[in-house]
Amino acid sequence: MTSPRDAEPLLTLDQAYLAAYCFIRQFYERDATTPASMFHLLAWMDLEGDRQTHDPAQWHDWLQSVDRVLTDGSTVMSTDPLPQPRS
């Protein structure tokens, strides 16, 4: 018996990174407050070349995030409550 997830597309690290970037960017573009921190995140994530982000640490952080999800599975998002933004 196959799972509905068997038919889901698989992404490479690069494709998943671009998908995450596009997801965050479309949220940023819809947000009326356009938070500065989200602007900086998107600017730093911008690719300048093959796996070369504007802020070189971003690709390393991305790989750490991927490793965490692969290691911890679905519990990653629920381990800590999201802190409220500072005023």
SEMARRO-40729 format. One record per atom (N, C-alpha, C): atom name; x negated, y, z negated. Coordinates in Angstrom, 3 decimals, always signed. Layout:
<nodes>
NODE  atom      east     north        up
NODE    CA         X         Y         Z
...
</nodes>
This chain:
<nodes>
NODE  atom      east     north        up
NODE     N    -0.845    -1.182    +0.000
NODE    CA    +0.000    +0.000    +0.000
NODE     C    -0.889    +1.243    +0.000
NODE     N    -0.553    +2.197    +0.832
NODE    CA    -1.357    +3.413    +0.921
NODE     C    -0.729    +4.532    +0.110
NODE     N    -1.580    +5.390    -0.354
NODE    CA    -1.160    +6.549    -1.136
NODE     C    -0.940    +7.723    -0.180
NODE     N    -0.054    +8.670    -0.547
NODE    CA    +0.104    +9.871    +0.289
NODE     C    -1.218   +10.622    +0.462
NODE     N    -2.116   +10.487    -0.502
NODE    CA    -3.406   +11.165    -0.419
NODE     C    -4.321   +10.541    +0.625
NODE     N    -4.045    +9.314    +1.045
NODE    CA    -4.864    +8.673    +2.063
NODE     C    -4.822    +9.438    +3.384
NODE     N    -3.743   +10.143    +3.639
NODE    CA    -3.583   +10.881    +4.890
NODE     C    -4.111   +12.315    +4.793
NODE     N    -4.584   +12.726    +3.614
NODE    CA    -5.078   +14.090    +3.447
NODE     C    -6.430   +14.257    +4.124
NODE     N    -6.690   +15.441    +4.668
NODE    CA    -7.987   +15.670    +5.305
NODE     C    -9.109   +15.713    +4.275
NODE     N   -10.277   +15.284    +4.683
NODE    CA   -11.462   +15.373    +3.841
NODE     C   -12.309   +16.531    +4.355
NODE     N   -12.858   +17.304    +3.437
NODE    CA   -13.661   +18.459    +3.801
NODE     C   -15.122   +18.230    +3.429
NODE     N   -16.006   +18.792    +4.219
NODE    CA   -17.415   +18.805    +3.853
NODE     C   -17.615   +19.862    +2.770
NODE     N   -18.796   +19.893    +2.168
NODE    CA   -19.097   +20.937    +1.190
NODE     C   -18.921   +22.321    +1.804
NODE     N   -19.377   +22.476    +3.034
NODE    CA   -19.293   +23.776    +3.698
NODE     C   -17.837   +24.162    +3.978
NODE     N   -17.046   +23.222    +4.461
NODE    CA   -15.638   +23.508    +4.752
NODE     C   -14.869   +23.819    +3.475
NODE     N   -15.149   +23.087    +2.407
NODE    CA   -14.472   +23.333    +1.137
NODE     C   -14.849   +24.706    +0.586
NODE     N   -16.104   +25.100    +0.755
NODE    CA   -16.552   +26.426    +0.315
NODE     C   -15.792   +27.510    +1.073
NODE     N   -15.706   +27.354    +2.383
NODE    CA   -14.979   +28.334    +3.197
NODE     C   -13.499   +28.361    +2.828
NODE     N   -12.924   +27.197    +2.529
NODE    CA   -11.518   +27.152    +2.119
NODE     C   -11.325   +27.897    +0.799
NODE     N   -12.245   +27.700    -0.140
NODE    CA   -12.160   +28.406    -1.419
NODE     C   -12.281   +29.909    -1.198
NODE     N   -13.221   +30.316    -0.354
NODE    CA   -13.402   +31.737    -0.042
NODE     C   -12.127   +32.323    +0.559
NODE     N   -11.561   +31.631    +1.537
NODE    CA   -10.334   +32.115    +2.192
NODE     C    -9.180   +32.197    +1.201
NODE     N    -9.081   +31.228    +0.310
NODE    CA    -8.020   +31.209    -0.690
NODE     C    -8.138   +32.415    -1.620
NODE     N    -9.346   +32.661    -2.124
NODE    CA    -9.557   +33.793    -3.032
NODE     C    -9.338   +35.118    -2.297
NODE     N    -9.824   +35.193    -1.049
NODE    CA    -9.693   +36.434    -0.291
NODE     C    -8.229   +36.779    +0.001
NODE     N    -7.415   +35.785    +0.373
NODE    CA    -6.015   +36.096    +0.665
NODE     C    -5.289   +36.536    -0.597
NODE     N    -5.674   +35.990    -1.743
NODE    CA    -5.083   +36.449    -3.005
NODE     C    -5.504   +37.887    -3.278
NODE     N    -6.787   +38.176    -3.092
NODE    CA    -7.316   +39.528    -3.300
NODE     C    -6.596   +40.534    -2.405
NODE     N    -6.381   +40.168    -1.150
NODE    CA    -5.738   +41.082    -0.216
NODE     C    -4.273   +41.339    -0.564
NODE     N    -3.625   +40.393    -1.235
NODE    CA    -2.226   +40.566    -1.647
NODE     C    -2.093   +41.308    -2.965
NODE     N    -3.139   +41.298    -3.797
NODE    CA    -3.086   +41.856    -5.148
NODE     C    -3.126   +43.379    -5.083
NODE     N    -2.118   +44.018    -5.605
NODE    CA    -2.032   +45.477    -5.556
NODE     C    -3.124   +46.154    -6.383
NODE     N    -3.667   +45.446    -7.375
NODE    CA    -4.680   +46.072    -8.233
NODE     C    -6.095   +45.892    -7.697
NODE     N    -6.304   +45.001    -6.726
NODE    CA    -7.622   +44.692    -6.150
NODE     C    -8.740   +44.812    -7.192
NODE     N    -8.810   +43.845    -8.090
NODE    CA    -9.797   +43.912    -9.174
NODE     C   -11.231   +43.940    -8.651
NODE     N   -12.049   +44.772    -9.270
NODE    CA   -13.446   +44.921    -8.857
NODE     C   -14.205   +43.604    -8.974
NODE     N   -13.929   +42.839   -10.022
NODE    CA   -14.662   +41.586   -10.204
NODE     C   -14.378   +40.610    -9.060
NODE     N   -13.157   +40.593    -8.576
NODE    CA   -12.827   +39.708    -7.462
NODE     C   -13.482   +40.209    -6.179
NODE     N   -13.553   +41.520    -6.002
NODE    CA   -14.253   +42.088    -4.855
NODE     C   -15.715   +41.645    -4.860
NODE     N   -16.356   +41.755    -6.031
NODE    CA   -17.769   +41.373    -6.136
NODE     C   -17.952   +39.871    -5.882
NODE     N   -17.072   +39.062    -6.412
NODE    CA   -17.159   +37.622    -6.175
NODE     C   -17.107   +37.332    -4.680
NODE     N   -16.151   +37.927    -3.982
NODE    CA   -16.030   +37.698    -2.542
NODE     C   -17.250   +38.214    -1.788
NODE     N   -17.758   +39.365    -2.180
NODE    CA   -18.944   +39.917    -1.521
NODE     C   -20.144   +39.004    -1.734
NODE     N   -20.299   +38.487    -2.935
NODE    CA   -21.426   +37.603    -3.230
NODE     C   -21.283   +36.255    -2.534
NODE     N   -20.035   +35.801    -2.360
NODE    CA   -19.793   +34.504    -1.709
NODE     C   -19.976   +34.565    -0.196
NODE     N   -19.925   +35.757    +0.382
NODE    CA   -20.002   +35.909    +1.829
NODE     C   -21.252   +35.217    +2.369
NODE     N   -21.067   +34.432    +3.418
NODE    CA   -22.180   +33.689    +3.999
NODE     C   -22.947   +34.553    +4.991
NODE     N   -24.260   +34.532    +4.861
NODE    CA   -25.142   +35.250    +5.773
NODE     C   -25.811   +34.294    +6.746
NODE     N   -25.700   +33.031    +6.493
NODE    CA   -26.302   +31.997    +7.325
NODE     C   -25.877   +30.645    +6.795
NODE     N   -26.481   +29.608    +7.298
NODE    CA   -26.141   +28.257    +6.876
NODE     C   -26.467   +28.064    +5.395
NODE     N   -25.435   +28.003    +4.587
NODE    CA   -25.552   +27.826    +3.137
NODE     C   -26.365   +28.937    +2.484
NODE     N   -26.345   +30.103    +3.089
NODE    CA   -27.043   +31.272    +2.561
NODE     C   -26.007   +32.320    +2.193
NODE     N   -25.707   +32.425    +0.912
NODE    CA   -24.732   +33.408    +0.454
NODE     C   -25.425   +34.738    +0.210
NODE     N   -24.631   +35.800    +0.187
NODE    CA   -25.172   +37.139    -0.065
NODE     C   -25.914   +37.156    -1.402
NODE     N   -25.353   +36.503    -2.399
NODE    CA   -26.031   +36.288    -3.675
NODE     C   -26.483   +34.835    -3.672
NODE     N   -27.777   +34.571    -3.578
NODE    CA   -28.268   +33.194    -3.449
NODE     C   -27.788   +32.244    -4.546
NODE     N   -27.451   +32.754    -5.703
NODE    CA   -26.988   +31.888    -6.792
NODE     C   -25.608   +31.300    -6.512
NODE     N   -24.830   +31.960    -5.649
NODE    CA   -23.460   +31.497    -5.408
NODE     C   -23.415   +30.080    -4.840
NODE     N   -24.294   +29.754    -3.900
NODE    CA   -24.271   +28.403    -3.323
NODE     C   -24.632   +27.381    -4.391
NODE     N   -25.604   +27.713    -5.239
NODE    CA   -25.987   +26.819    -6.332
NODE     C   -24.808   +26.637    -7.295
NODE     N   -24.122   +27.725    -7.617
NODE    CA   -22.949   +27.648    -8.497
NODE     C   -21.863   +26.789    -7.864
NODE     N   -21.699   +26.919    -6.538
NODE    CA   -20.715   +26.111    -5.818
NODE     C   -21.052   +24.624    -5.956
NODE     N   -22.310   +24.260    -5.748
NODE    CA   -22.715   +22.857    -5.861
NODE     C   -22.500   +22.332    -7.276
NODE     N   -22.752   +23.164    -8.273
NODE    CA   -22.496   +22.758    -9.662
NODE     C   -21.007   +22.520    -9.894
NODE     N   -20.172   +23.367    -9.315
NODE    CA   -18.723   +23.201    -9.455
NODE     C   -18.259   +21.913    -8.793
NODE     N   -18.768   +21.639    -7.604
NODE    CA   -18.416   +20.400    -6.902
NODE     C   -18.848   +19.204    -7.737
NODE     N   -20.064   +19.246    -8.263
NODE    CA   -20.570   +18.146    -9.086
NODE     C   -19.698   +17.946   -10.321
NODE     N   -19.274   +19.043   -10.920
NODE    CA   -18.421   +18.953   -12.126
NODE     C   -17.089   +18.279   -11.804
NODE     N   -16.488   +18.653   -10.685
NODE    CA   -15.213   +18.044   -10.300
NODE     C   -15.404   +16.553    -9.999
NODE     N   -16.474   +16.230    -9.299
NODE    CA   -16.723   +14.816    -8.972
NODE     C   -17.017   +13.997   -10.220
NODE     N   -17.655   +14.621   -11.201
NODE    CA   -18.009   +13.921   -12.433
NODE     C   -16.832   +13.825   -13.394
NODE     N   -16.130   +14.951   -13.612
NODE    CA   -15.071   +15.021   -14.618
NODE     C   -13.678   +14.712   -14.077
NODE     N   -13.505   +14.772   -12.792
NODE    CA   -12.202   +14.496   -12.204
NODE     C   -11.181   +15.569   -12.505
NODE     N    -9.954   +15.141   -12.696
NODE    CA    -8.836   +16.087   -12.818
NODE     C    -8.792   +16.826   -14.146
NODE     N    -9.652   +16.491   -15.118
NODE    CA    -9.598   +17.155   -16.421
NODE     C   -10.305   +18.503   -16.423
NODE     N   -11.007   +18.846   -15.361
NODE    CA   -11.807   +20.073   -15.342
NODE     C   -10.972   +21.309   -15.615
NODE     N    -9.842   +21.449   -14.971
NODE    CA    -9.066   +22.681   -15.085
NODE     C    -8.359   +22.823   -16.419
NODE     N    -8.161   +21.739   -17.141
NODE    CA    -7.370   +21.824   -18.366
NODE     C    -8.218   +21.803   -19.627
NODE     N    -9.541   +21.837   -19.534
NODE    CA   -10.358   +21.726   -20.737
NODE     C   -10.340   +22.982   -21.594
NODE     N   -10.345   +24.157   -20.979
NODE    CA   -10.353   +25.400   -21.725
NODE     C    -9.248   +26.306   -21.214
NODE     N    -8.550   +26.996   -22.137
NODE    CA    -7.543   +27.948   -21.667
NODE     C    -8.233   +29.108   -20.958
NODE     N    -7.569   +29.663   -19.986
NODE    CA    -8.088   +30.808   -19.248
NODE     C    -7.978   +32.052   -20.114
NODE     N    -9.085   +32.763   -20.334
NODE    CA    -9.003   +33.971   -21.169
NODE     C    -8.245   +35.085   -20.442
NODE     N    -7.569   +35.885   -21.210
NODE    CA    -6.851   +37.034   -20.665
NODE     C    -7.866   +38.079   -20.183
NODE     N    -7.529   +38.836   -19.144
NODE    CA    -8.439   +39.894   -18.697
NODE     C    -8.616   +40.972   -19.766
NODE     N    -9.797   +41.551   -19.757
NODE    CA   -10.054   +42.653   -20.697
NODE     C    -9.479   +43.938   -20.138
NODE     N    -8.999   +44.789   -21.009
NODE    CA    -8.424   +46.065   -20.557
NODE     C    -9.489   +47.115   -20.452
</nodes>
